[in-house]
Amino acid sequence: MLNMKSKGKMITVALLLALPLSTATGTIQSLTLGQTAVAATSSTTATTSKLTDSLKGGYTVAATKLDVPWSIQFSGNTAYITQRGGGIVQIKNGKQTVQKVQTKKPLRVVGEAGLTGFVLDPKFTKNKMAYIYHAYEKNGEGFNRIVKVKLVGNVWKEQSKLVEGIPGGRIHEGGRLAFGPDGMLYSTAGETNRRELSQDLKSLGGKILRMTSTGKIPKDNPIKNSYVYAYGLRNSQGIAWTSDGKLYASDHGPSGAPIPGGGTDRTGLDEMNLIKPGSNYGWPKIMGNETAPNMVSPLYVASSKAIAPSGIATTPDDTILVATLAGKSLKEFDPVSKKMTDILTDVGRVRDVAVHNGKIYVITNNTAGGTPEKNDDRLLILK
């Protein structure tokens, strides 16, 4: 559970979106109900309230009929959500607008590949810049690229490329983007079901990448002249930092699928990892709680029943919220106790989660791999 600490910022309890569409009742678990979150002020005295204690049960629906939504970002009272098949949905004052994305290389939409990662530039309110991770094709082969785009009217136009040639395929694309507290841009990249790429330092597949906002390799990266910040990952789709600067990442474990070259994977073994620069997280040499010299085992390993962790976010009190697909829930992970607990269930697959203005937001992902209901997919505000 969460212990909210003062961060020197006011945490409000107002809804982000002025005109939510409807309210509904989901199953919210592991909460102490009936309490109210206390605003954090500039005082150095920590409060004892918990962010999730303010949840009364259920959620508000702020957007509906999203088409395979993947990543959510906020700018003031406006939300932006990427759709894997193309387009970014702007949600402002209760109105949804699908904005086009113009890239210099056509979007490739195959399986899990498409328009996925998205992060606003730290100076977005002034420069209207953002960064996207999208799939493309070259000589009949799939790849991914990270590019800078600018919002011009209702169109996001590519301004420059940062990185191209990131391995792509039909599955295990990775794709999460986030700015770190050091001002650098981080990206996850999947091994695209070519497991050998995760241990290959010449490949960008199965890695966490680190770069400047112009796509340059930082001089203090752990591997000289390389974007690779951490490796030995399978299909990481979530990265976030706690207030002490520690980087955490979710990673999809094996799913019981056939192994290229013969054999079958075990199922489950999804992970939460504490990421350290230059570290090797073992895939496919080790998995689950296995250990090996010079390889890092995860903080948390799911059981043989997969949860498929996707986007993650940290709360003001440094609990980690985890969106899960196969787990069909929003969970919270305590990096100290290493316990994973359900918060929200009964909404189907959950792709991404964000904390904004003291509220928790999730996007469902039932239009891909799930059983969509009439208004899926949706942006939900926990209350």
C-alpha positions as CSV (number, residue, x, y, z in Angstrom):
1,M,0.0,0.0,0.0
2,L,1.0,3.6,-0.4
3,N,2.5,6.2,2.1
4,M,2.3,9.6,0.5
5,K,5.3,11.7,1.2
6,S,5.7,15.5,0.6
7,K,7.2,16.2,-2.7
8,G,6.9,20.0,-2.6
9,K,4.0,19.9,-5.1
10,M,0.3,20.3,-4.6
11,I,-1.5,17.0,-5.3
12,T,-5.0,17.9,-6.2
13,V,-8.1,15.7,-6.1
14,A,-9.9,17.3,-9.0
15,L,-10.6,15.3,-12.1
16,L,-8.4,16.0,-15.1
17,L,-11.1,16.0,-17.7
18,A,-13.9,18.5,-17.3
19,L,-16.6,16.4,-19.0
20,P,-16.3,12.7,-18.3
21,L,-18.7,10.6,-20.3
22,S,-20.0,8.3,-17.6
23,T,-19.3,6.5,-14.4
24,A,-19.1,2.8,-13.7
25,T,-18.3,0.3,-11.0
26,G,-15.3,-1.9,-11.3
27,T,-13.8,-4.2,-8.7
28,I,-11.2,-2.3,-6.6
29,Q,-9.3,-4.4,-4.2
30,S,-6.7,-4.1,-1.5
31,L,-7.8,-0.6,-0.5
32,T,-8.7,1.1,2.7
33,L,-11.9,2.8,1.6
34,G,-13.6,5.9,3.0
35,Q,-10.4,7.9,3.5
36,T,-9.4,11.1,1.7
37,A,-6.0,11.8,0.2
38,V,-4.3,14.7,1.9
39,A,-2.6,17.3,-0.4
40,A,1.1,17.3,-0.3
41,T,2.5,20.8,0.4
42,S,5.9,22.4,0.6
43,S,6.1,21.3,4.2
44,T,8.9,18.9,4.9
45,T,6.6,16.9,7.2
46,A,5.4,13.7,5.4
47,T,1.7,13.0,5.5
48,T,0.4,9.5,6.4
49,S,-2.3,9.3,3.8
50,K,-2.2,7.0,0.9
51,L,-2.9,7.9,-2.7
52,T,-5.1,4.8,-3.3
53,D,-6.9,5.4,0.0
54,S,-8.8,8.3,-1.8
55,L,-10.4,5.8,-4.2
56,K,-14.0,5.3,-3.4
57,G,-14.5,2.4,-5.7
58,G,-15.2,2.2,-9.4
59,Y,-14.0,4.6,-12.0
60,T,-15.1,7.5,-14.3
61,V,-15.0,6.8,-18.1
62,A,-13.3,9.7,-19.8
63,A,-13.0,8.3,-23.4
64,T,-14.5,5.4,-25.3
65,K,-14.1,3.5,-28.5
66,L,-10.3,3.9,-28.7
67,D,-8.8,1.6,-31.3
68,V,-6.0,-0.5,-29.7
69,P,-4.7,2.3,-27.5
70,W,-1.1,2.0,-26.4
71,S,0.4,5.0,-24.6
72,I,-1.0,7.9,-22.7
73,Q,0.4,11.4,-22.0
74,F,-0.9,14.6,-20.4
75,S,-0.4,18.3,-21.0
76,G,-2.4,20.3,-18.5
77,N,-6.1,19.4,-19.0
78,T,-5.5,17.5,-22.2
79,A,-4.7,13.9,-22.7
80,Y,-3.1,12.3,-25.7
81,I,-3.3,8.6,-26.5
82,T,-1.6,6.7,-29.3
83,Q,-3.4,4.0,-31.3
84,R,-1.4,1.1,-32.6
85,G,-3.1,1.3,-36.0
86,G,-2.3,5.0,-36.4
87,G,-3.3,8.3,-35.1
88,I,-3.2,10.1,-31.7
89,V,-6.4,10.7,-29.9
90,Q,-6.6,14.1,-28.2
91,I,-9.1,14.3,-25.3
92,K,-9.9,17.8,-24.3
93,N,-12.9,19.2,-22.4
94,G,-14.6,15.8,-22.9
95,K,-14.2,15.9,-26.7
96,Q,-12.2,13.2,-28.6
97,T,-10.3,14.1,-31.7
98,V,-8.2,11.7,-33.7
99,Q,-5.1,13.5,-34.9
100,K,-3.1,12.3,-37.9
101,V,0.6,11.4,-37.6
102,Q,2.7,12.1,-40.6
103,T,6.0,10.2,-40.7
104,K,8.6,10.1,-43.5
105,K,8.5,6.3,-43.5
106,P,5.0,4.7,-43.7
107,L,3.6,3.1,-40.6
108,R,3.8,-0.7,-40.6
109,V,0.9,-2.3,-38.7
110,V,1.4,-6.1,-38.3
111,G,0.7,-8.1,-35.2
112,E,2.0,-6.1,-32.2
113,A,3.9,-3.6,-34.5
114,G,2.5,-0.2,-35.2
115,L,2.4,3.2,-33.5
116,T,3.2,2.5,-29.9
117,G,5.5,4.6,-27.7
118,F,4.8,8.3,-27.2
119,V,6.2,10.9,-24.8
120,L,5.8,14.7,-24.9
121,D,8.8,16.9,-24.9
122,P,9.5,18.4,-21.5
123,K,8.9,21.9,-23.1
124,F,5.8,20.7,-25.0
125,T,3.6,23.7,-24.0
126,K,6.1,26.0,-25.8
127,N,7.5,23.9,-28.6
128,K,4.6,21.4,-29.3
129,M,7.2,18.6,-29.8
130,A,6.9,15.0,-28.9
131,Y,8.6,11.7,-29.6
132,I,7.0,8.5,-31.1
133,Y,8.2,4.9,-31.5
134,H,6.7,3.4,-34.7
135,A,7.2,0.3,-36.9
136,Y,8.3,0.6,-40.6
137,E,9.4,-1.7,-43.3
138,K,12.7,-1.8,-45.3
139,N,13.4,-4.3,-48.0
140,G,10.5,-6.4,-46.8
141,E,11.8,-6.6,-43.2
142,G,10.2,-5.0,-40.2
143,F,12.0,-2.4,-38.1
144,N,11.2,0.3,-35.5
145,R,12.3,3.9,-35.3
146,I,12.1,6.8,-32.8
147,V,11.3,10.2,-34.3
148,K,10.6,13.7,-33.1
149,V,7.2,15.1,-34.2
150,K,5.5,18.5,-33.9
151,L,1.8,19.2,-33.4
152,V,0.7,21.5,-36.2
153,G,-3.0,22.2,-36.0
154,N,-4.4,18.6,-35.6
155,V,-1.5,16.9,-37.3
156,W,1.7,15.5,-35.8
157,K,4.5,16.0,-38.4
158,E,7.8,14.3,-38.3
159,Q,10.7,16.8,-37.7
160,S,13.7,14.5,-37.4
161,K,14.7,10.9,-36.7
162,L,16.6,9.9,-33.6
163,V,17.2,6.2,-34.1
164,E,16.3,3.8,-36.9
165,G,16.9,0.1,-37.5
166,I,15.6,-1.1,-34.1
167,P,14.6,-4.7,-34.8
168,G,10.9,-5.3,-35.5
169,G,8.6,-8.2,-36.4
170,R,5.1,-9.4,-35.5
171,I,5.6,-9.7,-31.7
172,H,7.8,-8.6,-28.8
173,E,8.2,-5.0,-30.2
174,G,8.8,-3.2,-26.9
175,G,8.3,0.5,-27.6
176,R,7.8,2.4,-24.4
177,L,9.3,5.9,-24.3
178,A,10.0,8.1,-21.2
179,F,12.2,10.9,-20.2
180,G,14.3,10.2,-17.2
181,P,15.2,12.5,-14.3
182,D,18.5,13.1,-16.0
183,G,16.8,14.6,-19.0
184,M,17.7,11.7,-21.3
185,L,15.2,9.9,-23.5
186,Y,14.8,6.1,-22.7
187,S,13.2,3.5,-24.9
188,T,12.4,-0.2,-24.5
189,A,13.0,-2.5,-27.5
190,G,11.8,-6.0,-27.7
191,E,13.7,-9.0,-29.1
192,T,11.0,-9.6,-31.7
193,N,11.0,-13.4,-30.9
194,R,14.6,-13.6,-31.9
195,R,15.9,-14.4,-28.4
196,E,19.5,-14.3,-29.4
197,L,19.3,-10.5,-29.9
198,S,18.9,-9.9,-26.2
199,Q,22.5,-10.9,-25.4
200,D,23.9,-9.4,-28.6
201,L,25.4,-6.0,-27.7
202,K,25.6,-5.1,-31.4
203,S,21.8,-5.3,-31.7
204,L,19.3,-2.9,-30.2
205,G,16.7,-5.7,-29.7
206,G,15.9,-6.9,-26.2
207,K,17.3,-3.7,-24.6
208,I,16.6,-0.5,-22.8
209,L,18.1,2.3,-24.8
210,R,19.3,5.8,-23.7
211,M,19.8,8.8,-25.8
212,T,19.7,12.6,-25.9
213,S,16.6,14.4,-27.2
214,T,18.3,14.8,-30.5
215,G,19.2,11.1,-30.8
216,K,22.9,11.3,-29.8
217,I,24.6,8.7,-27.7
218,P,25.3,10.2,-24.2
219,K,29.0,10.2,-23.3
220,D,28.2,8.5,-19.9
221,N,26.3,5.6,-21.4
222,P,27.6,2.4,-19.8
223,I,28.7,0.9,-23.2
224,K,30.9,3.2,-25.2
225,N,29.4,4.4,-28.5
226,S,26.2,2.5,-27.9
227,Y,22.6,3.4,-27.1
228,V,22.4,0.2,-25.0
229,Y,21.7,1.1,-21.3
230,A,20.6,-2.4,-20.1
231,Y,20.2,-5.7,-21.9
232,G,19.1,-9.3,-21.6
233,L,15.4,-8.3,-21.7
234,R,12.6,-10.0,-23.6
235,N,9.8,-7.6,-24.2
236,S,9.8,-4.7,-21.8
237,Q,6.9,-2.4,-22.2
238,G,7.1,-0.3,-19.0
239,I,9.7,2.0,-17.5
240,A,9.4,4.5,-14.6
241,W,11.5,6.2,-11.9
242,T,11.0,6.5,-8.2
243,S,11.8,9.7,-6.4
244,D,15.3,8.5,-5.5
245,G,16.2,8.2,-9.2
246,K,15.9,4.4,-9.4
247,L,14.7,3.0,-12.7
248,Y,12.3,0.1,-12.8
249,A,11.1,-1.9,-15.8
250,S,8.4,-4.5,-16.4
251,D,9.2,-7.4,-18.8
252,H,7.1,-10.1,-20.4
253,G,8.1,-13.6,-19.5
254,P,7.8,-16.6,-21.8
255,S,4.3,-17.5,-22.9
256,G,4.4,-21.2,-23.8
257,A,5.1,-20.5,-27.4
258,P,7.3,-22.6,-29.7
259,I,11.0,-21.7,-29.5
260,P,12.6,-20.9,-32.8
261,G,14.8,-23.9,-33.6
262,G,12.7,-26.3,-31.5
263,G,11.1,-26.7,-28.1
264,T,8.5,-24.8,-26.2
265,D,8.8,-22.0,-23.6
266,R,7.5,-22.3,-20.1
267,T,4.6,-20.0,-19.3
268,G,4.4,-17.0,-17.0
269,L,7.6,-15.8,-15.2
270,D,6.8,-12.1,-16.0
271,E,9.2,-9.7,-14.3
272,M,9.7,-6.5,-12.5
273,N,13.3,-5.3,-12.6
274,L,15.5,-2.7,-10.9
275,I,17.5,-1.4,-13.9
276,K,21.2,-0.5,-13.4
277,P,23.4,0.8,-16.2
278,G,25.2,-1.8,-18.2
279,S,23.5,-4.7,-16.4
280,N,22.5,-8.0,-18.1
281,Y,19.0,-9.3,-17.1
282,G,19.6,-12.7,-18.4
283,W,17.1,-13.5,-21.1
284,P,17.2,-16.1,-22.5
285,K,20.1,-17.6,-20.5
286,I,18.2,-17.4,-17.3
287,M,14.5,-16.8,-16.5
288,G,12.4,-16.5,-13.4
289,N,14.4,-16.7,-10.2
290,E,17.3,-18.5,-11.9
291,T,20.8,-17.0,-11.3
292,A,24.0,-16.9,-13.2
293,P,27.3,-15.0,-12.9
294,N,27.2,-11.4,-14.2
295,M,23.4,-11.6,-14.7
296,V,20.7,-9.8,-12.6
297,S,17.7,-11.7,-11.4
298,P,14.3,-9.8,-11.2
299,L,12.9,-8.2,-8.0
300,Y,9.6,-9.9,-8.7
301,V,8.6,-13.0,-10.8
302,A,5.0,-13.9,-11.6
303,S,3.8,-17.4,-11.2
304,S,3.3,-19.8,-14.1
305,K,0.1,-17.9,-14.9
306,A,1.1,-15.0,-17.1
307,I,0.1,-11.4,-16.1
308,A,1.8,-9.7,-19.2
309,P,2.9,-6.4,-17.5
310,S,2.8,-3.4,-19.8
311,G,3.0,0.3,-18.9
312,I,4.1,1.2,-15.4
313,A,4.0,4.5,-13.4
314,T,5.2,5.6,-10.0
315,T,3.1,7.3,-7.3
316,P,4.2,10.2,-5.1
317,D,5.0,7.7,-2.4
318,D,7.1,5.5,-4.7
319,T,4.7,2.6,-5.2
320,I,4.8,1.3,-8.7
321,L,1.5,0.9,-10.6
322,V,1.5,-1.9,-13.2
323,A,-0.9,-2.3,-16.1
324,T,-1.4,-6.0,-17.0
325,L,-2.8,-7.5,-20.1
326,A,-3.1,-11.2,-19.4
327,G,-3.6,-10.3,-15.8
328,K,-6.6,-8.2,-16.7
329,S,-6.0,-5.7,-13.9
330,L,-4.1,-2.7,-12.6
331,K,-1.8,-3.8,-9.9
332,E,0.5,-2.1,-7.5
333,F,4.1,-3.3,-6.8
334,D,5.9,-2.4,-3.6
335,P,9.7,-2.4,-4.5
336,V,10.6,-2.8,-0.8
337,S,8.3,-5.7,0.1
338,K,8.4,-7.0,-3.5
339,K,4.7,-7.7,-3.3
340,M,2.2,-7.3,-6.2
341,T,-1.4,-6.5,-5.3
342,D,-4.5,-6.0,-7.4
343,I,-6.1,-2.5,-7.4
344,L,-8.6,-2.6,-10.3
345,T,-10.1,-5.6,-11.9
346,D,-13.1,-6.5,-14.1
347,V,-12.2,-4.0,-16.9
348,G,-10.3,-6.5,-19.1
349,R,-6.8,-6.0,-20.4
350,V,-5.0,-2.9,-19.2
351,R,-2.3,-1.4,-21.5
352,D,-1.0,1.7,-19.8
353,V,-1.3,3.6,-16.5
354,A,-0.5,7.2,-15.5
355,V,-0.6,9.4,-12.4
356,H,-1.6,13.0,-13.1
357,N,-2.8,15.7,-10.8
358,G,-3.3,13.2,-7.9
359,K,-5.4,10.9,-10.0
360,I,-4.8,7.4,-11.5
361,Y,-5.6,6.9,-15.2
362,V,-5.6,3.6,-17.1
363,I,-6.3,2.7,-20.7
364,T,-7.9,-0.7,-21.5
365,N,-6.7,-2.8,-24.4
366,N,-9.6,-5.2,-25.1
367,T,-9.6,-4.4,-28.9
368,A,-6.4,-6.3,-29.3
369,G,-6.2,-9.8,-27.8
370,G,-9.2,-9.4,-25.6
371,T,-13.0,-9.5,-25.8
372,P,-14.1,-5.9,-26.4
373,E,-17.4,-4.6,-25.1
374,K,-19.6,-2.0,-26.8
375,N,-17.6,1.0,-25.8
376,D,-14.1,-0.5,-25.7
377,D,-11.4,0.6,-25.5
378,R,-11.7,3.2,-22.8
379,L,-9.7,5.8,-20.8
380,L,-10.7,5.3,-17.1
381,I,-10.1,7.6,-14.1
382,L,-10.0,5.7,-10.8
383,K,-12.0,7.5,-8.1
